[in-house]
């Protein structure tokens, strides 16, 4: 049994009858520094000396521990292999894959009514559950405290330990402490054209989200990968709409805020920045070497913030050659990231360069059932001081901060073709004359943010691999 990260593959996975694929896990710290340099070197040497035809590089998103991330990778890979076996899906060329899973220190994005993967999967008694919950809260708080000036940390700890009786003055004090996180310039999806929000505007934003959260239904039952199942949606004109069209209570009438909500919202933005740093400065270097020292087709796969990791790696620097394909599963990034003009002033989306660095196709899913990305994400990740343009989620994207995985891409229509996600046996048209971005509508295929390992997503990947 392993008790440390091995120098070689973490394990091997059977991906076909008798075909074993080496599965490497490459960890990075929050600055993008590789924490397994010997494993990384072994991987590059293996690619140089081995006859591998395909490299699959995965990145997790909102998962806060090693076990959950590894479980997501293995669930997806085993499901993909099972689909091929059960449906007799072969390859028309030699196929010898090598698998790479990225691990980076993320903290789960949770709605106010949700529990993280560890809590959702927990089956112990009440006292033990409390231990898990407090441990998760401590992790979130410590991550934010590390970004604050030393003289603010003790007062920060005191404020966030308060319960729901945190008053407006105290919440404003907390907003001033956390403002630097919102003022960060580590934004690479959208050009920066607006000033950062003030502490008072952050208060308004937090109150708005608290009001929305208080009216947002939740089943409370854990879904795939530990995420709480999103509420049922009903079919309306032009697509899915929420069960209720009643607007949430107006922002500003709440006198008190729960500091746990404030911590979670700030953590969302901090993890977003971290995903970009890890992707650009850590995974980007790894991807460069994988492309330079091997000839295999390279397929990038990301889920949630993992999409930001792989796109940052792809776009940060010039690469030796293009990757073959990119599969973005419920990406928690701006829907304008591929835009020709993301601001109305001629500035391109931050990941527009990806279109020139992919040989075959970019597939990106979106689903109206993804409650975190359709209703909360565009509020939580704001950096603009103009809060008045925000809308409650509906059919059109509510702001330029809207999530790609909630609404599909915008500003790049001539590069996109949209289709509902196809069932096994119904092939996608990925011919040379087809537009490079394939927008996959998951209305019938993806039931929530974590529902990304199923027949529909495995079939999409198979189409990319065999194209």
QUISUL-V346471 format. One record per helix or strand of 2 or more residues. SS is the DSSP state (h for helix, s for strand). FROM is the first residue (numbers start at 1). TO is the last residue. Records with the same first field share a line. If there is no record, write none. Layout:
SS = FROM-TO  FROM-TO
This chain:
s = 11-16  19-28  54-59  97-104  234-236  239-241  297-303  323-329  358-366  416-420  437-441
h = 37-49  66-87  117-120  126-145  150-160  168-182  199-215  224-226  259-292  305-315  352-356  371-380  387-389  404-407  413-415  455-466
